[in-house]
């Protein structure tokens, strides 16, 4: 099975999607499962992981409803309030649905650069681990040292780094991101999504070669057994159509063995989110 490990759905409104500014007019509409299913089929993929875009319990409920109605959505990385005293109750409710595979918080927007190490947030992660769920790490390069300290405290929990921590591809900067990625990758329970690349590059003028130094780094650091492909659809469409965006990774791994390709294009997503244990 080939799985797009990172995509979003939404019904657009200006209140909840205020981050979609004038430069992103193409995103100011609804993006729903029927839209993505056509894109997946166009490149021979048959599954996806839907990831939260709003920080609300309603978002998680909605995504799970979509997953229940659309078989190609293999898992949902939702949102729960990991800082809440009620986090255990929230997780207990959502975990009744087999497609609830993990949670994410939009840490990149938090004013506190040490947010990941807050006592209340750490308590929420402990609850997440109790339910055998995965945590998606959404951060900027400046947060990588904090992420390393976080992961060090949870050696038995699965983590997935989103978008390579959003390196400065447009400016062609790799240090100190490169060194800190290697530091994070030393923890065997951390996976890395090769996703969100094009929106960190020059939207109008990027070429595949722009991404080689970053792809080389994560593949060298994480190895083929902990890398999963993701589109970041529909956000990626700001800088290229779905097929072109996904071809960045598929072209890069063309020299790999069939077994390695199978892992990167779906098998590692199944491992990272325990899809095989949650679905018949």
N, C-alpha and C positions, 0 to 999 in steps of 0.2 A: 504494500500500500504506500502511495506517495502522499505526503501530508504537508500542506502549507502550515508551518508551525506558528504563524503570527499574522492575524488579520482582525479587522474590526467591523462591526455593524453599527449603524445609528440611524435614527430619525432626526433629521437636523432641526435644531432651533437655536436662535441666537443667544439664549440665556445659558444653556448647558454646554454650548460649544463656542464660547467666546474666544477660545484660542485660535479658532479658524478666522484669520484676519483677511484683509483685502487682497493679499498676495495668494490666498488659497481659495479663491472664488469657486474653483472646480469642486471643492468639497462641500459646498453649501447646498446639499441636497441629501436625500435619503440614500443609504447604501444598505441593501438587504440581501438575504441569502440567495435569492434567484439571480442577483447580479454577479455574485461571486461564483456561483456554481458554473455559470457559463465560462468564466475565466479559468477555473480549475480544469474543466473538461478540455479547454483549448490546448492545454499543455500536458494532458494525460495524468493529471492529479485527481485523486478521488476522496480527499479528506482535508480538513483544516482544524486549527485550534483558534477559537474565537476568544479574543482578549478584551477586557474591559476598557472603555474609553471614558466612562463617567464614574465618579467616586460616590456610588450610592448602592444601597441594597436592592433598589428597584432595577438597577442596571443588571445586576447578577440574576435576578429573577427573570428578567426579559431575555437575556442571553440563553438561559437554560430552557426557556419556552421555545426559543428558536431552534435550539439543539434537539429538543424532543420532536420537533416537527420536520427537521431536515437531517436525514441520516448522515450526510457528508460532514456535518459538524461533529467531530469526534471527541472534542473536549472543550470546556469553558474555563478560562482563567478569569475569575470574577473579582469582585471587590467585597471585602468585609471590613468593618472598622477594627483593625488589629489592635488599636489602642483602647478599645472599649472593654469595660468589665463584663459585657455581654457577648464577647467574641466567641466564647465556647458554644453558647446557645445558637448564635448565627451559623457557625460552622456545622453544628449538629443538624440543623435544618437543611442547609444546602447539600451536605454530604449524603443525604438520602437519595439524591440524584447521581447516578453513576457517571454522568458526564461533567460533573463538577470536579475538576482535576487540580485546581490551584487558585492562588490569589495574587493580586498585584496592587501596589500602592504607587501613585505617581510621585515618587520621591524627588525626581528632578525639579519639581515645582515647589518643594518645601524650602522655606527660608533658612532653616537650620541645616547646615551641611552635615551635622552629626545625627540627623534624624534617625537613621537606621539603628543607632545604638541607644535610643531612648528606652528607658526601663519598661514603659507601658507597651512600646512596639515589640520589644524582645519577648515580653510575655505573650503577645498575640502570636508571634512566630512559634513559640513553644506549643501553643494550642494547635496551630496549623500542623505542626509535626505530629502531634498526637493523632490527628486524623489522617496521617500518611498523605498529606497534600504537598504540592510543590509551590515554591515562592518564586515569582518572576521579579528580577531586579532591574528596575528602570532608573538609570542614573546618567550623569554626565561624567566625563573623565576625572573631574576634580573629586568625585565621590569614590573612586576606586580604592583608595587606601582605607576608607571607612568600610566599604563592602568586604574587604579582606578581613578586617577585624570582626565583622559580623559573621561571616561564614566560618571563621575559626571557632566560634562558639557553638556551631551546629554541625558537627561532623557527620551526623546520621541523616541530615535533611537534604532533600533535593532542591537545588537552586538552578535557575536559568537566567543568564545574563541577556537582557534584551538589547538588540541593535549594537552589539559590541561596545556598549557604554557611549555611543555616539561620538566617535573620534572626529577630529577636525580634518575631514577628508578634503573639503574645499581648499583649505590652506596648506594641505599636504604635510601636516604635522603628525609625527608618530611618537616622539618622546614627550613626556614621560609615560604616555599611554601604553606604549609597547612594553615597557618594563613592568608596569602595574598589572597589565593583562596577564603577563607571565606569572606574576605573583598570585593572582586570583586563581589561575588555572592549576596551580599546584594542589588545590583541594579537589580530590577526585569526585566529589558530589556536586560539582558545579558544571553545568552545561552552558553552551553559548549559542545564541541564535544569530545566524548570519542574515540579518534583516535590517531594514531601515537605512541601507547604505546610500541610496540615491538622494535622499532628502538631506544628507549631510554633505553632499557634493554640490557642484554647480548644477542647479536644476536644468538649465538649458544646454549646457555644453559638456556634460560628463562623458567619459568613455570608459570602457571596461578596464583599461590599464590603470585608471585612477585608483582602483580598488585593490590592485594586486598587493601592495605593501601591507595593507590591513588584513586581507585574506591570508597572506603568508604568515602573518603574526599569529592569528587565532588558530589556524590549522596546526602550526608548529607548537603552539602552547597547549591547546586542548586535545589535539589529535582527532582523527576521523570518528572516533567512537563517542565524542561528546559535542559534536557540531550538528545543528539542525537548521534547515533552510526555512526562511520565512519571508513573506512579501511585504508586510506592513500595509497591505491593501486596506482601505483605498487611499491612505496617505501617500503611498508610493506613486500614485498616478499624477501627483504634482510634477514629477520629474521623468515620467516614462510610462508606457503602457505595461500592463501586467506581464505579458510574455517577455518583453525586453528586460524588465526588472528581474524576473526569475532566471533569465538566461545568464545573468552575471555569475551566479553560482554554478549553474549547470555547465556552463562553458569552462569554468575554472576547474571543476572536478572531472572533466572529460577524460583526463589521463589516469584517473583512479580506477581501481578494480571494480567489478560489478558489485561485489560484496560491500565495498566502501561506499559506493554510490547509493546502494539500497539503504544503508544506515543513515547517511546524511539526508536523503530525500524522504525519510519516513520512519525508519527503524529507531533512530535516536529520539525522535519526538515521542514515540510509543514508550521508550524507556524513561525519558525525563518526566512524563506525565502518567506513567503506569497505565497506559491505555489498554494494554493486553489483559490486565487484571480486572479492569472495570467493564469490559465489554465481552459479550459471548463470542 
